[in-house]
Amino acid sequence: MERRNFVKQAAAVAAITGLDSTMARRALADSALTGAAAEVPAALVRSVDGIGRRKLGRADAEVSIIGVGGYHLGLGGVTEQEAIEIVRSALDRGVNFLDNCWDYNGGASEERMGKALEGGYRQKAFLMSKIDGRTGRAARQQLEESLRRLKTDHLDLIQIHEVIRMTDPEQAFQPGNVIDVLQQARQSGKVRFIGFTGHKSPDIHLHMIATADKNHFRFDSVQMPVNALDEHFNSFGQRVIPEARKRGMAIIGMKPLSNGAILKTNTVTAPEALHYAMSVPVTVTITGCQSMANLEQALGVAKNFQPLSVQQKLAILEKTAPVSEAGKFEAYKSSHIYDGTYNNPQWLG
């Protein structure tokens, strides 16, 4: 909830019940908290080396509760060998979900991940990548390039990347455009499941879901920012997660540290932020790892994971509420800094 509503509800509980502010906040957590923070993730189906796994929504697949983000693997400060070590170490220690995208670092992220998957590691992975292309031609080209870079004959999940414009859903569903291409790819065995991702506004995500409903299509997954700042401003957790759950879609949480910005608020630590993001109704949480230390930190939170209680989540939200105004630490919502397709519209086709 936005900060003003959070404070107002807490004050109202205190006034009605006669409780002090601390007790009022606890009562609020028990009875009035709305959105993703009031819910718990889906149950685990099993554990591999202490890392839990869940069903991929309604789909016939299991994924680890934490996944390795591909973007950071291709950054200039990470060597190819370091990237390979991060991916293989994660797969060896119970993680199976790997995230990537056709446009990450000019293809370097996919190329490095592809090398990491050689030598039998592809069989350990649930491999996801994303494409930007909206036209049939661009979508086919990007999918084939991703398969080649990743050294695989199929992707377990392909997602339409950066659905960040209100016009994106209609364009995607036009005959011959990306949805048709991805359905053809699924029929031919090149992809198993289809989803979409974006970070701009829950209104756009909801429009994509509604457009899919109108076209009698059901996405297998949806990816969105899920973190302790999101709940306060233009919240994906409050508005998109419930609709996705109604349809049996897997919920892929990204930006658990708000692209690192949450640490600049000096309100919560990285493990606290990650623990919070994993404690709401998500299937898997993607975290960027550009060092083995980052991976160890993530595995430390994920191994034998226990979700935070509602009271513990509320305590974290109280810390982050004062710095959440206008989404100033969520620049991916309020600016074009992270919009690759805004700066490179030719990628859309």
Residue frames relative to the residue before (quaternion, step in Angstrom):
aa qw qx qy qz dx dy dz
M 1.0000 0.0000 0.0000 0.0000 0.00 0.00 0.00
E 0.5597 -0.5859 0.4401 0.3870 3.57 -1.12 0.53
R 0.6762 -0.5476 0.3032 0.3886 3.54 -1.11 0.73
R 0.6555 0.5240 -0.3385 0.4257 3.61 0.85 -0.89
N 0.6689 0.4856 -0.3036 0.4739 3.59 1.01 -0.79
F 0.6053 0.5598 -0.3431 0.4500 3.56 1.08 -0.78
V 0.6909 0.4689 -0.2737 0.4774 3.58 0.83 -1.01
K 0.6527 0.5287 -0.3169 0.4405 3.57 0.93 -0.91
Q 0.6794 0.4828 -0.3016 0.4629 3.59 0.91 -0.90
A 0.6324 0.5252 -0.3332 0.4618 3.58 0.99 -0.80
A 0.6571 0.5053 -0.3053 0.4687 3.60 0.97 -0.85
A 0.6468 0.5260 -0.3204 0.4497 3.55 1.01 -0.82
V 0.6351 0.5211 -0.3280 0.4664 3.56 1.00 -0.84
A 0.6481 0.5228 -0.3157 0.4550 3.56 0.97 -0.88
A 0.6793 0.5022 -0.2961 0.4457 3.57 0.90 -0.91
I 0.6944 0.4832 -0.2773 0.4554 3.55 0.93 -0.90
T 0.7792 0.3769 -0.1834 0.4661 3.55 0.86 -0.95
G 0.4109 -0.7101 0.4788 0.3125 3.57 1.17 -0.44
L 0.4446 0.6921 -0.4560 0.3397 3.59 1.26 0.25
D 0.5184 -0.5789 0.4992 0.3833 3.54 -1.23 0.34
S 0.7265 -0.4662 0.2666 0.4288 3.58 -1.23 0.32
T 0.6380 0.5301 -0.3395 0.4435 3.59 0.97 -0.78
M 0.6849 0.4680 -0.2819 0.4821 3.56 0.87 -0.94
A 0.6159 0.5491 -0.3475 0.4454 3.57 1.07 -0.72
R 0.6485 0.5096 -0.3232 0.4640 3.57 0.98 -0.80
R 0.6373 0.5133 -0.3341 0.4678 3.56 1.04 -0.72
A 0.6386 0.5131 -0.3269 0.4713 3.56 1.01 -0.81
L 0.6210 0.5380 -0.3311 0.4639 3.54 1.06 -0.78
A 0.6378 0.5305 -0.3253 0.4539 3.56 0.97 -0.83
D 0.7009 0.4799 -0.2679 0.4545 3.56 0.98 -0.87
S 0.8463 0.2526 -0.0806 0.4621 3.58 0.92 -0.84
A 0.8236 0.2922 -0.1172 0.4718 3.59 0.97 -0.69
L 0.4973 0.6581 -0.4445 0.3492 3.60 1.18 -0.17
T 0.1477 -0.7997 0.5785 0.0634 3.55 -0.84 0.95
G 0.7027 0.4954 -0.3272 0.3920 3.52 -1.32 0.13
A 0.8030 -0.3341 0.2161 0.4437 3.50 -1.39 -0.12
A 0.6155 0.5897 -0.3545 0.3845 3.59 1.04 -0.73
A 0.6680 0.5051 -0.3059 0.4529 3.59 1.14 -0.50
E 0.6868 0.4739 -0.2672 0.4820 3.59 1.27 -0.27
V 0.3509 -0.7131 0.5631 0.2265 3.54 -1.32 0.20
P 0.5892 -0.5785 0.4141 0.3831 3.59 -1.15 0.46
A 0.6477 -0.4948 0.4004 0.4189 3.55 -1.30 0.26
A 0.6019 -0.5787 0.4154 0.3608 3.54 -1.20 0.56
L 0.5054 -0.6241 0.5023 0.3206 3.55 -1.21 0.56
V 0.3372 -0.7240 0.5592 0.2222 3.56 -1.11 0.65
R 0.7699 -0.1570 0.0824 0.6131 3.55 1.22 -0.48
S 0.3333 -0.7191 0.5721 0.2111 3.54 -1.36 0.02
V 0.1298 -0.7683 0.6231 0.0679 3.57 -1.08 0.79
D 0.8244 -0.1144 0.0167 0.5541 3.58 -0.46 1.24
G 0.7362 -0.4380 0.2220 0.4657 3.56 1.02 0.84
I 0.6213 0.5027 -0.3434 0.4933 3.59 1.29 -0.08
G 0.3707 -0.7686 0.4817 0.1993 3.56 -0.50 1.21
R 0.1766 -0.7592 0.6162 0.1125 3.52 -1.31 0.48
R 0.1659 -0.7716 0.6101 0.0704 3.50 -1.20 0.74
K 0.5748 -0.5304 0.4750 0.4034 3.54 -1.30 0.26
L 0.4483 -0.6649 0.5295 0.2766 3.55 -1.13 0.70
G 0.7514 -0.3185 0.1785 0.5497 3.56 0.38 1.24
R 0.7908 -0.2448 0.2100 0.5201 3.56 -0.85 -0.98
A 0.5302 0.6677 -0.3881 0.3500 3.59 1.29 -0.23
D 0.4980 -0.6513 0.4940 0.2893 3.54 -1.24 0.53
A 0.5381 0.5630 -0.4466 0.4404 3.56 0.34 1.30
E 0.2434 -0.7457 0.6015 0.1510 3.53 -1.27 0.48
V 0.0558 -0.8026 0.5938 0.0091 3.56 -0.97 0.86
S 0.5566 -0.6044 0.4585 0.3386 3.55 -1.18 0.62
I 0.5725 -0.6292 0.4071 0.3327 3.57 -1.10 0.68
I 0.7462 0.2347 -0.1825 0.5957 3.57 1.26 -0.18
G 0.1146 -0.8032 0.5830 0.0418 3.56 -1.05 0.78
V 0.4580 -0.6778 0.5105 0.2652 3.54 -1.22 0.58
G 0.3407 -0.7484 0.5388 0.1830 3.56 -0.74 1.09
G 0.4237 -0.7491 0.4574 0.2240 3.56 -0.89 0.92
Y 0.5376 0.6626 -0.4151 0.3157 3.59 1.07 -0.60
H 0.7089 0.4876 -0.2772 0.4276 3.57 0.73 -1.04
L 0.5885 0.6065 -0.3679 0.3879 3.59 1.14 -0.54
G 0.7393 0.4129 -0.2258 0.4817 3.57 1.17 -0.50
L 0.4202 0.7162 -0.4661 0.3053 3.58 1.24 0.15
G 0.6514 -0.5764 0.3456 0.3521 3.53 -1.16 0.64
G 0.6848 0.4957 -0.2916 0.4476 3.58 1.09 -0.62
V 0.6521 0.4665 -0.3067 0.5128 3.57 1.31 -0.02
T 0.3322 -0.7399 0.5451 0.2123 3.59 -0.76 0.97
E 0.6510 -0.5126 0.3811 0.4101 3.54 -1.23 0.39
Q 0.6630 0.5045 -0.3128 0.4561 3.59 0.93 -0.84
E 0.6273 0.5221 -0.3380 0.4687 3.60 1.03 -0.71
A 0.6416 0.5215 -0.3234 0.4602 3.57 0.98 -0.84
I 0.6484 0.5131 -0.3114 0.4683 3.57 0.95 -0.86
E 0.6537 0.5184 -0.3117 0.4548 3.58 0.95 -0.86
I 0.6357 0.5307 -0.3308 0.4525 3.59 0.97 -0.83
V 0.6864 0.4862 -0.2906 0.4561 3.59 0.82 -0.99
R 0.7106 0.4596 -0.2790 0.4539 3.57 0.78 -0.97
S 0.6231 0.5294 -0.3447 0.4612 3.59 1.02 -0.68
A 0.6380 0.5202 -0.3264 0.4646 3.57 0.98 -0.81
L 0.6851 0.4824 -0.2878 0.4638 3.59 0.86 -0.94
D 0.6574 0.5129 -0.3081 0.4581 3.59 1.04 -0.71
R 0.7655 0.3846 -0.1818 0.4828 3.58 1.17 -0.54
G 0.7729 -0.4308 0.1711 0.4334 3.53 1.10 0.74
V 0.5700 0.5544 -0.3941 0.4610 3.61 1.25 -0.17
N 0.0530 -0.8097 0.5806 0.0666 3.59 -0.97 0.71
F 0.6399 0.5477 -0.3374 0.4204 3.63 1.17 -0.39
L 0.0368 -0.7898 0.6117 -0.0262 3.54 -0.76 1.15
D 0.2011 -0.7840 0.5840 0.0622 3.54 -0.85 1.11
N 0.1454 0.7774 -0.6070 0.0781 3.57 -1.08 0.72
C 0.1724 -0.7721 0.5993 0.1224 3.57 -1.33 -0.08
W 0.6202 -0.5721 0.4076 0.3493 3.53 -1.14 0.77
D 0.7795 0.3852 -0.2088 0.4477 3.61 0.89 -0.82
Y 0.4534 0.7125 -0.4576 0.2781 3.63 1.17 -0.07
N 0.8639 -0.0973 0.0297 0.4933 3.52 -0.76 1.16
G 0.6707 -0.5431 0.2896 0.4140 3.53 0.92 0.98
G 0.7205 -0.4236 0.2394 0.4940 3.57 1.17 0.55
A 0.4957 0.6849 -0.4251 0.3232 3.60 1.23 -0.31
S 0.6229 0.5544 -0.3514 0.4256 3.60 1.01 -0.73
E 0.6794 0.4644 -0.2920 0.4873 3.59 0.92 -0.85
E 0.6412 0.5330 -0.3380 0.4365 3.60 0.93 -0.81
R 0.6724 0.4881 -0.2993 0.4691 3.59 0.93 -0.86
M 0.6480 0.5006 -0.3237 0.4741 3.56 0.98 -0.80
G 0.6188 0.5501 -0.3412 0.4451 3.58 1.02 -0.75
K 0.6582 0.4900 -0.3105 0.4799 3.59 0.97 -0.79
A 0.6355 0.5298 -0.3286 0.4555 3.58 1.06 -0.74
L 0.6940 0.4955 -0.2737 0.4448 3.59 1.10 -0.66
E 0.4816 0.6444 -0.4491 0.3887 3.58 1.25 0.03
G 0.7598 0.3994 -0.2628 0.4406 3.56 -1.27 0.22
G 0.7399 -0.4377 0.2264 0.4579 3.57 1.08 0.71
Y 0.5294 0.6623 -0.4090 0.3374 3.60 1.20 -0.16
R 0.5347 0.6219 -0.4209 0.3876 3.61 1.14 -0.43
Q 0.6478 0.5429 -0.3228 0.4259 3.59 1.01 -0.74
K 0.6563 0.5124 -0.3068 0.4611 3.58 1.22 -0.41
A 0.7070 0.5247 -0.2263 0.4166 3.54 1.22 -0.54
F 0.2306 -0.6455 0.6999 0.2009 3.49 -1.37 0.53
L 0.1201 -0.8621 0.4922 -0.0061 3.53 -0.14 1.37
M 0.0262 -0.7970 0.6025 -0.0325 3.53 -0.75 1.14
S 0.0710 0.7568 -0.6497 -0.0023 3.54 -1.15 0.66
K 0.3463 -0.7336 0.5588 0.1724 3.54 -1.33 0.25
I 0.1666 -0.7610 0.6152 0.1213 3.53 -1.24 0.48
D 0.4210 -0.7100 0.5166 0.2276 3.54 -1.21 0.65
G 0.5629 0.6621 -0.3780 0.3192 3.57 1.10 -0.69
R 0.2158 -0.7790 0.5784 0.1093 3.56 -0.96 0.92
T 0.6551 0.4630 -0.3143 0.5076 3.60 1.12 -0.57
G 0.6535 -0.5195 0.3715 0.4062 3.55 -1.22 0.38
R 0.6596 0.5230 -0.3156 0.4380 3.56 0.89 -0.92
A 0.7000 0.4668 -0.2803 0.4621 3.58 0.79 -1.00
A 0.6442 0.5289 -0.3271 0.4452 3.59 0.96 -0.82
R 0.6572 0.5044 -0.3147 0.4633 3.61 0.91 -0.87
Q 0.6626 0.5169 -0.3076 0.4463 3.55 0.88 -0.98
Q 0.6987 0.4717 -0.2843 0.4566 3.59 0.81 -0.95
L 0.6265 0.5303 -0.3417 0.4577 3.60 0.98 -0.75
E 0.6711 0.4903 -0.3039 0.4657 3.59 0.89 -0.88
E 0.6396 0.5155 -0.3271 0.4671 3.59 1.01 -0.76
S 0.6449 0.5160 -0.3248 0.4607 3.59 0.97 -0.79
L 0.6439 0.5161 -0.3217 0.4642 3.59 0.94 -0.84
R 0.6643 0.5024 -0.3055 0.4615 3.57 0.96 -0.86
R 0.6786 0.4903 -0.2987 0.4582 3.60 0.84 -0.92
L 0.7256 0.4365 -0.2383 0.4756 3.56 0.96 -0.89
K 0.3610 -0.7775 0.4524 0.2461 3.58 1.35 0.02
T 0.5605 0.5747 -0.3937 0.4478 3.54 0.90 0.98
D 0.4336 -0.6929 0.5045 0.2780 3.57 -1.20 0.45
H 0.8034 0.1054 -0.0877 0.5795 3.60 1.25 -0.06
L 0.3111 -0.6931 0.6133 0.2160 3.53 -1.32 0.41
D 0.4631 -0.6687 0.4992 0.2987 3.56 -0.99 0.77
L 0.7886 0.0135 0.0091 0.6146 3.57 1.11 -0.71
I 0.0792 -0.7523 0.6523 0.0475 3.54 -1.00 0.90
Q 0.0874 -0.8113 0.5773 0.0301 3.57 -0.94 0.86
I 0.4467 -0.6379 0.5534 0.2954 3.54 -1.15 0.69
H 0.3050 -0.8082 0.4876 0.1266 3.55 -0.51 1.25
E 0.8755 0.1056 -0.0660 0.4669 3.53 -1.26 0.59
V 0.1302 0.7291 -0.6457 0.1858 3.52 0.43 1.26
I 0.1851 0.8294 -0.4807 0.2162 3.53 0.22 1.38
R 0.6714 0.4144 -0.2908 0.5413 3.59 1.30 0.21
M 0.5411 -0.6337 0.4362 0.3397 3.58 -1.00 0.69
T 0.6554 0.5063 -0.3131 0.4649 3.59 1.22 -0.38
D 0.4828 0.7066 -0.4219 0.2995 3.60 1.21 -0.30
P 0.6611 0.5212 -0.3482 0.4124 3.65 0.79 -0.81
E 0.6761 0.4842 -0.3120 0.4595 3.61 0.81 -0.93
Q 0.6453 0.5195 -0.3318 0.4513 3.57 0.98 -0.80
A 0.6512 0.5376 -0.3185 0.4307 3.57 0.93 -0.89
F 0.7539 0.4076 -0.2061 0.4723 3.57 1.00 -0.83
Q 0.4115 0.6818 -0.5011 0.3388 3.60 1.19 0.17
P 0.5957 -0.5887 0.3966 0.3759 3.62 -0.96 0.77
G 0.8105 0.2535 -0.2129 0.4832 3.55 -0.92 0.96
N 0.6086 0.5603 -0.3613 0.4302 3.60 1.23 -0.18
V 0.8567 -0.2654 0.0929 0.4324 3.55 -1.37 -0.12
I 0.6376 0.5268 -0.3582 0.4332 3.65 0.88 -0.75
D 0.6479 0.5066 -0.3195 0.4707 3.59 0.92 -0.84
V 0.6577 0.5156 -0.3126 0.4516 3.58 0.92 -0.90
L 0.6878 0.4798 -0.2907 0.4607 3.59 0.89 -0.88
Q 0.6245 0.5121 -0.3482 0.4759 3.59 1.06 -0.60
Q 0.6283 0.5168 -0.3295 0.4792 3.59 1.05 -0.70
A 0.6440 0.5189 -0.3163 0.4646 3.57 1.03 -0.83
R 0.6319 0.5163 -0.3349 0.4711 3.59 1.05 -0.69
Q 0.6580 0.5157 -0.3120 0.4514 3.57 0.93 -0.84
S 0.7153 0.4341 -0.2501 0.4872 3.59 1.09 -0.70
G 0.5724 -0.6379 0.3628 0.3658 3.60 1.26 0.02
K 0.4902 0.6731 -0.4343 0.3434 3.60 1.22 0.15
V 0.7683 0.0982 -0.0896 0.6262 3.59 1.23 -0.40
R 0.3778 -0.7247 0.5317 0.2222 3.56 -1.17 0.62
F 0.8176 0.0653 0.0194 0.5717 3.58 0.84 -1.00
I 0.2582 -0.7742 0.5692 0.1002 3.55 -1.23 0.64
G 0.0774 0.7957 -0.5966 0.0695 3.57 -0.96 0.92
F 0.2684 -0.7377 0.5775 0.2242 3.54 -1.26 -0.31
T 0.1824 -0.7867 0.5862 0.0642 3.52 -1.26 0.49
G 0.1659 0.7655 -0.6131 0.1030 3.55 -1.26 0.43
H 0.2423 -0.7949 0.5473 0.0996 3.54 -1.24 0.44
K 0.5263 0.7032 -0.3737 0.2979 3.58 1.27 -0.01
S 0.8040 -0.1623 0.1752 0.5445 3.57 0.62 -1.11
P 0.5056 -0.6365 0.4797 0.3304 3.60 -1.00 0.73
D 0.5585 0.5986 -0.3985 0.4135 3.62 1.13 -0.51
I 0.6730 0.4888 -0.2998 0.4673 3.58 0.95 -0.84
H 0.6256 0.5220 -0.3377 0.4713 3.60 1.00 -0.77
L 0.6772 0.4872 -0.2991 0.4633 3.58 0.87 -0.90
H 0.6237 0.5237 -0.3382 0.4715 3.59 1.08 -0.66
M 0.6312 0.5180 -0.3348 0.4704 3.61 1.02 -0.73
I 0.6579 0.4967 -0.3135 0.4715 3.59 0.94 -0.83
A 0.6637 0.5026 -0.3018 0.4646 3.59 0.96 -0.87
T 0.6411 0.5132 -0.3238 0.4698 3.59 1.03 -0.77
A 0.6182 0.5258 -0.3393 0.4756 3.58 1.06 -0.71
D 0.6326 0.5277 -0.3291 0.4615 3.59 0.94 -0.87
K 0.6601 0.5255 -0.3026 0.4433 3.56 0.91 -0.95
N 0.7351 0.3895 -0.2090 0.5140 3.55 1.13 -0.73
H 0.4652 -0.7156 0.4135 0.3171 3.58 1.31 0.35
F 0.4930 0.6127 -0.4393 0.4342 3.52 1.05 0.92
R 0.1349 -0.7917 0.5916 0.0702 3.58 -1.00 0.75
F 0.3388 -0.7309 0.5595 0.1948 3.56 -0.66 1.12
D 0.4472 -0.6842 0.5131 0.2620 3.55 -1.15 0.69
S 0.8148 0.0615 0.0033 0.5765 3.58 1.12 -0.61
V 0.0890 -0.7492 0.6499 0.0922 3.50 -1.37 0.29
Q 0.1834 -0.7883 0.5827 0.0735 3.57 -0.93 0.95
M 0.0903 0.8026 -0.5754 0.1292 3.57 -0.92 0.94
P 0.5893 -0.5397 0.4370 0.4128 3.62 -1.22 0.26
V 0.0498 0.7661 -0.6387 0.0509 3.57 -0.93 0.95
N 0.3246 0.7320 -0.5365 0.2666 3.56 -0.42 1.22
A 0.6896 -0.5200 0.3315 0.3796 3.56 -1.31 0.17
L 0.6088 0.4960 -0.3756 0.4922 3.60 1.25 0.15
D 0.5806 0.6318 -0.3645 0.3618 3.57 1.06 -0.78
E 0.6364 0.5747 -0.3438 0.3828 3.58 0.91 -0.84
H 0.6998 0.4982 -0.2632 0.4390 3.59 1.15 -0.59
F 0.8206 0.1788 -0.0399 0.5414 3.60 1.09 -0.63
N 0.8455 -0.1141 0.0712 0.5168 3.57 -0.82 1.07
S 0.0999 0.9067 -0.4041 0.0677 3.50 1.06 0.94
F 0.3651 -0.6986 0.5841 0.1938 3.53 -0.89 1.08
G 0.6369 0.5616 -0.3290 0.4131 3.55 0.98 -0.86
Q 0.7071 0.4629 -0.2699 0.4615 3.55 0.88 -0.89
R 0.8107 0.3494 -0.1475 0.4460 3.56 0.86 -0.94
V 0.7515 0.4009 -0.2297 0.4709 3.60 0.92 -0.83
I 0.6258 0.5715 -0.3551 0.3945 3.58 0.88 -0.89
P 0.6666 0.4956 -0.3464 0.4359 3.68 0.78 -0.78
E 0.6699 0.4944 -0.3063 0.4614 3.60 0.96 -0.81
A 0.6380 0.5181 -0.3264 0.4669 3.58 1.03 -0.74
R 0.6532 0.5182 -0.3161 0.4526 3.57 0.97 -0.83
K 0.6045 0.5654 -0.3577 0.4325 3.59 1.03 -0.73
R 0.7459 0.4052 -0.2002 0.4892 3.56 1.08 -0.76
G 0.5121 -0.6747 0.4074 0.3413 3.58 1.25 0.09
M 0.3862 0.7262 -0.4819 0.3021 3.57 1.20 0.49
A 0.4599 -0.6282 0.5427 0.3153 3.57 -1.12 0.64
I 0.2426 -0.7708 0.5767 0.1199 3.55 -1.00 0.87
I 0.1179 -0.8031 0.5839 0.0146 3.54 -0.51 1.24
G 0.2027 -0.8000 0.5575 0.0897 3.55 -0.49 1.21
M 0.0376 -0.7863 0.6165 0.0142 3.56 -0.96 0.87
K 0.7976 0.3022 -0.2421 0.4624 3.54 -1.37 0.18
P 0.0883 0.8345 -0.5398 0.0666 3.64 0.79 0.91
L 0.7258 0.3449 -0.2191 0.5534 3.58 1.24 -0.45
S 0.4665 -0.6914 0.4310 0.3444 3.58 1.27 0.38
N 0.6451 -0.5247 0.2887 0.4746 3.56 0.98 1.00
G 0.7142 -0.4482 0.2388 0.4817 3.58 1.10 0.73
A 0.5374 0.6684 -0.3947 0.3296 3.58 1.22 -0.40
I 0.5879 0.5908 -0.3863 0.3952 3.59 1.07 -0.58
L 0.6178 0.5437 -0.3505 0.4471 3.59 1.12 -0.55
K 0.6239 0.5480 -0.3344 0.4457 3.58 1.16 -0.55
T 0.5950 0.5750 -0.3652 0.4265 3.59 1.22 -0.27
N 0.2820 -0.7864 0.4978 0.2328 3.59 1.27 -0.39
T 0.4647 0.6771 -0.4412 0.3618 3.55 1.05 0.79
V 0.7981 0.0363 0.0094 0.6013 3.59 0.99 -0.85
T 0.4909 -0.6362 0.5061 0.3133 3.56 -1.25 0.43
A 0.6767 -0.4802 0.3574 0.4288 3.58 -1.26 0.23
P 0.6689 0.4756 -0.3302 0.4662 3.67 0.83 -0.80
E 0.6313 0.5247 -0.3400 0.4590 3.62 1.01 -0.74
A 0.6609 0.5088 -0.3056 0.4593 3.56 0.92 -0.89
L 0.6651 0.4934 -0.2992 0.4740 3.57 0.96 -0.88
H 0.6373 0.5310 -0.3222 0.4561 3.57 0.98 -0.87
Y 0.6361 0.5182 -0.3269 0.4689 3.60 0.98 -0.82
A 0.6865 0.5073 -0.2920 0.4315 3.58 0.78 -1.06
M 0.6896 0.4654 -0.2700 0.4847 3.57 1.13 -0.63
S 0.6615 0.5461 -0.2898 0.4245 3.60 1.26 -0.28
V 0.5994 0.5053 -0.3734 0.4960 3.58 1.27 0.16
P 0.6974 -0.5222 0.2818 0.4020 3.65 -1.18 0.26
V 0.2788 0.7336 -0.5666 0.2512 3.56 0.34 1.26
T 0.4745 -0.6373 0.5217 0.3106 3.54 -1.26 0.42
V 0.7832 -0.0541 0.0937 0.6122 3.54 0.95 -0.99
T 0.2410 -0.7484 0.6010 0.1434 3.57 -1.14 0.67
I 0.2536 -0.7689 0.5722 0.1305 3.58 -0.75 1.08
T 0.0058 0.7942 -0.6074 0.0167 3.55 -0.87 0.94
G 0.4292 -0.7091 0.5027 0.2455 3.56 -0.98 0.88
C 0.0571 -0.7920 0.6079 0.0008 3.56 -0.92 0.94
Q 0.0025 0.8100 -0.5863 0.0137 3.56 -0.51 1.14
S 0.7437 0.2141 -0.2004 0.6007 3.54 1.27 0.45
M 0.6118 -0.5296 0.4237 0.4071 3.56 -1.24 0.31
A 0.5902 0.5682 -0.3701 0.4380 3.60 1.11 -0.60
N 0.6290 0.5219 -0.3291 0.4729 3.60 1.03 -0.78
L 0.6586 0.5075 -0.3089 0.4618 3.56 0.95 -0.88
E 0.6453 0.5217 -0.3219 0.4558 3.59 0.93 -0.88
Q 0.6327 0.5305 -0.3288 0.4585 3.57 1.00 -0.81
A 0.6738 0.4924 -0.2933 0.4664 3.57 0.92 -0.90
L 0.6614 0.4981 -0.3077 0.4687 3.57 0.94 -0.86
G 0.6069 0.5713 -0.3447 0.4319 3.56 1.10 -0.67
V 0.6754 0.4564 -0.2858 0.5038 3.57 1.08 -0.72
A 0.7215 0.4885 -0.2525 0.4207 3.57 0.92 -0.92
K 0.6329 0.5577 -0.3573 0.4008 3.59 0.99 -0.72
N 0.8337 -0.0090 -0.0655 0.5482 3.55 -0.83 1.10
F 0.1094 0.8660 -0.4788 0.0937 3.54 1.12 0.80
Q 0.0491 -0.7480 0.6613 0.0275 3.51 -1.14 0.84
P 0.4329 -0.7110 0.4779 0.2804 3.64 -0.64 1.01
L 0.5502 -0.5830 0.4840 0.3509 3.53 -1.22 0.56
S 0.4976 -0.6174 0.5093 0.3344 3.55 -1.18 0.53
V 0.6689 -0.4699 0.3711 0.4405 3.57 -1.26 0.23
Q 0.6510 0.5187 -0.3211 0.4517 3.58 0.97 -0.82
Q 0.6562 0.5022 -0.3117 0.4691 3.58 0.99 -0.80
K 0.6417 0.5051 -0.3226 0.4785 3.58 1.03 -0.75
L 0.6442 0.5214 -0.3245 0.4559 3.56 0.96 -0.80
A 0.6234 0.5413 -0.3414 0.4493 3.58 1.03 -0.75
I 0.6515 0.4928 -0.3109 0.4858 3.58 1.04 -0.76
L 0.6469 0.5162 -0.3240 0.4584 3.59 0.98 -0.78
E 0.6065 0.5455 -0.3519 0.4590 3.58 1.08 -0.65
K 0.6534 0.5144 -0.3150 0.4574 3.58 1.00 -0.80
T 0.7542 0.4161 -0.2211 0.4574 3.57 0.90 -0.90
A 0.4982 0.6901 -0.4206 0.3140 3.62 1.15 -0.42
P 0.6927 0.4997 -0.3209 0.4093 3.66 0.76 -0.87
V 0.7339 0.4029 -0.2405 0.4911 3.63 1.15 -0.45
S 0.5592 0.6712 -0.3511 0.3369 3.56 1.29 0.02
E 0.4080 0.7599 -0.4518 0.2281 3.58 1.23 -0.21
A 0.8662 0.0248 -0.0705 0.4940 3.55 -0.97 1.06
G 0.5420 -0.6624 0.3921 0.3372 3.57 1.16 0.45
K 0.2260 0.8284 -0.4961 0.1291 3.59 1.11 0.57
F 0.7114 0.3677 -0.2634 0.5379 3.61 1.22 -0.31
E 0.6391 0.4389 -0.3378 0.5336 3.57 1.26 0.46
A 0.0492 -0.8669 0.4958 0.0144 3.55 0.73 1.11
Y 0.5771 0.5927 -0.3780 0.4157 3.61 1.14 -0.48
K 0.6554 0.4774 -0.3139 0.4940 3.60 1.21 -0.38
S 0.8148 0.3454 -0.1147 0.4512 3.54 0.89 -1.01
S 0.7662 0.2474 -0.1669 0.5691 3.63 1.23 0.02
H 0.5152 -0.6310 0.4769 0.3302 3.58 -1.30 -0.03
I 0.2885 0.8011 -0.4902 0.1863 3.60 1.25 0.22
Y 0.7973 0.3018 -0.1395 0.5038 3.57 0.92 -0.92
D 0.5161 0.6537 -0.4092 0.3728 3.58 1.25 0.24
G 0.2447 -0.8085 0.5204 0.1253 3.57 -0.01 1.29
T 0.7120 0.4562 -0.2686 0.4612 3.56 0.95 -0.84
Y 0.5490 0.5662 -0.4061 0.4616 3.59 1.25 -0.18
N 0.7271 0.4124 -0.2264 0.4999 3.57 0.97 -0.87
N 0.7668 0.2167 -0.1268 0.5907 3.59 1.26 -0.39
P 0.0469 -0.8506 0.5229 0.0308 3.63 0.55 1.08
Q 0.5480 0.6254 -0.4031 0.3821 3.60 1.18 -0.40
W 0.5541 0.6221 -0.3897 0.3925 3.59 1.19 -0.46
L 0.6270 0.5695 -0.3355 0.4123 3.56 1.13 -0.65
G 0.5244 -0.6503 0.3967 0.3806 3.56 1.25 -0.38
